[in-house]
Amino acid sequence: MEKRENPLSQAIIGAAIEVHKQLGPGLLESAYEECLAHELTLRQVPFERQKPLPVIYKGTKLDVGYRLDLLVAVSL
């Protein structure tokens, strides 16, 4: 049975590879994040940046300062 990637995975991986091809290694994470956000926009992949991520501990939601760099849409 042939394994297929879904279109969203292909779009995200393709965008990340394009950013790496254009910039190469060695820049700050913030530069890659900005460029990847731009590339996802060009590819019309919906996403949100710097989303808070609380920790649930014993049923209590705690804001401990975690943030997701990019939260990409569930489907295209």
Number of C-alpha atoms within 10 A of each C-alpha: 3 3 5 7 7 10 11 15 14 12 17 17 12 15 22 18 14 15 20 14 10 9 13 11 9 7 9 8 10 10 12 18 16 13 19 20 23 14 19 18 13 10 13 11 18 14 13 12 14 11 12 13 14 14 14 11 8 6 7 9 11 11 12 11 9 12 14 11 16 14 13 17 11 10 10 12
